Amino acid sequence: MPELPEVETVRRGLQPVMEGAVVEKLVLNRPDLRFPFPENLNERLQGQKIVSLGRRAKYLLIEFEDGASLISHLGMSGSYRIEPDLRISAPKQAQEQADDGFHYPRSKNPAHDHVVFHVQSEIYGQRQVIYNDPRRFGFLLLCGAGELADHPSLKDLGIEPTGNSLSGAVLASLFKGKKTVLKAALLDQRLIAGLGNIYVCEALWRTGLSPLRAAAEVAEDPKLAEALATSIREVIAEAIVAGGSSLRDHRQADGTLGYFQHSFAVYDREGEPCRRCGAPVQRIVQNGRSTFFCAACSV
C-alpha cells in the first residue's frame, strides 16, 4: 500500500496541472470504489476551481473554492496520471511544457480508469487527470467547508513525520509509558501519521534499534529519541526525493517509477548481508506485517 512518500510524490506531480485549474467535467465510470462515490459528485464539482492540493498522512486532499475538499486514498493499487484532453487540443505552449519531461506514456489498462477529471489549466490547457485502480481499494470522499479537521479519516491522526515538527522531545513524549514494541508504536497512526512498514524498518535500521525494543525505553533516552526522530525525517525526505518506492503498483503522476527501493538497507532483503555489519538481514512477523532488521547490530 502506498505510504507517505508515494502520496506526497503523487501530490507534487498533480499540483502543477490541478492547482488553480477549473473542473469542467467529472466522469465516474462506476458507482463506487471501496465506498460509493458521494451523491451527485459531478454536479457538485463541475465549474469549481481547485484552490490547493494538500496531503495529510497517506491521504491526498483536493480543496475547492467553495471550501469543500475531496479526500483521496490510493488504496493498494490506485494511481493518478495526467493526459491531454482529447476533446480539445491544448495550446501549443502548454503542449510544449507538458511534453518537457512532465508527461510520459503509461501502459495502464483503461478498464481500470474509474475517475476522470477534465480540467482547464491556465498553463497546460485542457487536461485529463485520471484515477486508475485495478483492485478498487482506494476511495474518494467529499468533505464540506470547515469539516475537514473533524472528518473521521483525519481527526485522530498524529504528528506528521516531515520537516522539523518531529523531534526527539516530541517522540519521547509520544512513547512515554508505552508498553508496546517500537515497530508497533511507530506504525500507530494516532501517534505519527503516515509512517508505514517500509520506512519504519529503514528508520529503525539507521538508528541501530531493534523493532522488538520497548518504545518506553527510547522515551527515557533523549539522545536515542533524537537519533530515531532524525532517521525518520531523513528516510522520509530521501524517499520523497526518489519518487517513493515502486514495489508493485506505485507510479508517479507522470508515469515514471519511484526508485527508493534501490536504497533499501533492510526492507525485503531477508538473508542478504546487512549494509552496516554484513550479518544476514532477518525477517520476522509482527502484527501480521513483515519486519526486516539486522539482529547483529541492532539493540
N, C-alpha and C positions, 0 to 999 in steps of 0.2 A: 504494500500500500504506500502511495507517495507520502513522504514525510515533509517537514517544514521546508528544507532547501528546494525540493522539487516544486512545491506550491509557490514559493517565492520566485523561482525561476519562471514559472508559467505567468505569474503576475507581471513580472518585468517584461516578458515577451509580448503580452497583450496590451500593456499600458500605452505604448505609442499610438496604436490604432484606436483603442476603445476609449481612452480618457479624452473627454471633450467631444466625442462623436455623438450623433443622434441615432437612436434606434428607429430605422424606417419600418422594419417588419421583424417579427419573431416567428419562426416556423418550428412547431413541435411535431416531430414525426411519429410520436407515440404518446399515449396518455400519461405515462409515468416512467420513472427510473426506479430507484429504491422506494421512493414515495411518489404519490400522484403529484403532477405539476399543480402549482397554485391555480385556482379557478380564474379564467379569463386573463391569463398571464400576458398573452399577446396584446390584447386591448389595453391593459394597464401600462405596458411599457412602450407601446407604439408612440413615436413622437417625443419620447423622453430623451433628454440629454444625459449622458453618463458623466457625472461630476468627478468621480475618482475610482481607482481600483486599489483596494487595500487587501490586507491579509491579517487574519488572527489565527494563530496556531496553524492548523492544516486546512483552514477554510479560506477560500477566495471570496472577497467582499466587493460587490459591484454597486456603487452608490449612484442614485439618480437625482435629478434636480428637484424633484418633489419631496426628497428626504427618504424615500423608500430605498431598500437595499436588497439585492439578491445574495443569498448565502450559497456558495457553490462548493461542493465537496467532490473530489475526484474519485472517491471510492477506491477500488482496486485496479481499475484499468482505464479510468477516464482520462481524456486529454483534449486540449483545445488546439486548433490550428487556424491560421488566417489565410484566406484565399481571396483573389479578386472576385468581385460580384459580377457574374457572367451576364446579368441582365443589362448592365450599362458599363461601358469601358471607362476605366478611371482616367483622369487627366494624365497627360504624358509625364509631367513632373512627378506625380505620385507613382506612376509605373516605374520610373527610373529609381526612385527612392526605395520602393518596395522590393525591387529586384537587386538592390545593392546589399546583398548579404542578409536580407531580412526574411525573405520567403524562400523556402526550399521545398521541393516536391516531397510528398509523403505517400507511402503505399498503405493507406488505411481503407478498410472496407467501407464503402458508402452506406452499406446496410446498417452500420452502427452509428451513423451520423444522426443523433436523436434530436439535437437542438441546433438551430441555425439563426444567429443574429445577423440581420442585414443592417449594416451601419454606414453612416455617411460621416467621413472624417475630413476635416479641412485639409490635411496634408495628404492623406492616402486615398481620398475619394471614396467610392463605394467599395466596401469590403464585406466578406462573409467571415464571421467568427463562428467556427463550427465545433460543437462539443460531440466527441466520439467516445463511446463507452461499450465495448463488447459484452462485458459482464453485467452492465447496468446496475452497479452497486453505488454509483455516485448519486447526487441529488441536487436539486435547485429549490430553495425555499425563499419566499418573499417576506420581507420584514418591513413593517410600516415605519413612518418617520418617528424617530425618538424611541424606537423599540429594540434597537439592535443590542444594546448593552444587556438587556434583560432577556434576550432570546434564550430558550433552553439549551441551544447548542453552544452558546458562548458565555453565559453568565457565571459559570463555575470554573472557567479556565484560569490557570495560574499565570505566573510571570512569563514574559517572552524571553527566550534564551539568546537574543540578538543584542547587539550594541553593548553598552556598559551597565545595563539595568540589572543583569545577573552578576552579582559579586560574591565573594567568599562569605561576607557577612550575611547577605540575603540567603545564600544556600544553607548556611549554618542555622539560621532561624527557621527555615523550612524543614530541616531534618532533625531539629532538636526534639529529643524524646521519641523519635520514630523507631519502632522495633523491627520494621521491615528491612530487607536487604537493600543495598544500594541500587541494584538494577530495577527493582520494583518501584522504589521511591522516585527514581529519575523518569520512569515511564508514567507516573501518576500525573495526568493532565491537570489535576486540581492544584498541583504544586508548580510544575513547569510546563507551559503549554507548547506543544508542537514537537517535543522530542519523541523520536521513535526508536525502534530496535537497533537499526544500523548505527545511528550516530551516538547512541548511548554506549554501545560496545566499543566504538572507536574512542570516545572521550575517556572512558574508564581505562582503556589500554594506555592512552597518552599520559594519564596521571599515575599509572602503575598501581591502580586499585583493582582489587578483586570484585567481581559483581556479587559475590557472596558475603561481602563485608557488611556489617550493620551500618545503616545510614546514620544512626545516632553517633557512632564513633567519629565520623567525618565532621559532624557538627561540633564536636568537642575539640577539634584540632584546627585552629584558624588558618594555619599555613596549608594544610591539606584541603580545606574547604576552598581556599582561594585558588589553589592549583587546579582543582576539579572545575571550578567555575570558569577559569581561563581556558581549560581544554575544551569545555563545552562550547564556549563562544567561538573559539578558533576553528573547531571542526565544522560547526555550522556555517561560519563565514567562508571557509575554504570550499565547502560543498556547494554553496550558492554560486561562487565564482566559477566553479567547474560545471555548473548547469545541473547539479544534482547527480543522482546515481541511477543509471539505466540498467536494471536487472532484467526486467521482463517487458513492461508496458510503457514506462515513462519516456516521454519525449518532450522537448521544449516546444514552445508555441510556434517556432519556425520550422519544426520538423526534425531538428538535429537531436542527437542523443547527448545526455549528460555523460560525464566521464570520471566522476569522483570515484567510481568503483575500482578504477585502476590504482587508487591510492589507499585502498583498504589495508589496514595493518593486521586486523584480525577477522573482521566480518567475512563469513563464507570462505574462510581459509583453514578449515579443520585439517589437522595433520601437516600443514605446511609450516616451515620454520618461522618463528617469531622474528619480526624485523628488528627487535632490540637485543634478544639474547640467543636466538637460534633454536630454542626449545620448540617442540611441536605445539601449534595452536590447538586448544581443546574446545569441544562443543558440549554444552550441557543444555538441558531444557528447564526453563523457569516460567511458571505460569503459562505453559503451552507455547512459549516462544523460544527459539534457539538463541543461546548466548555463546558468543565466541570470545575466548580470552586466553592469556598465557598464564598458566598456574605457576610457572617457574619464576617469573619476575613481577608478579602482581601480589600485593599484600592486603 
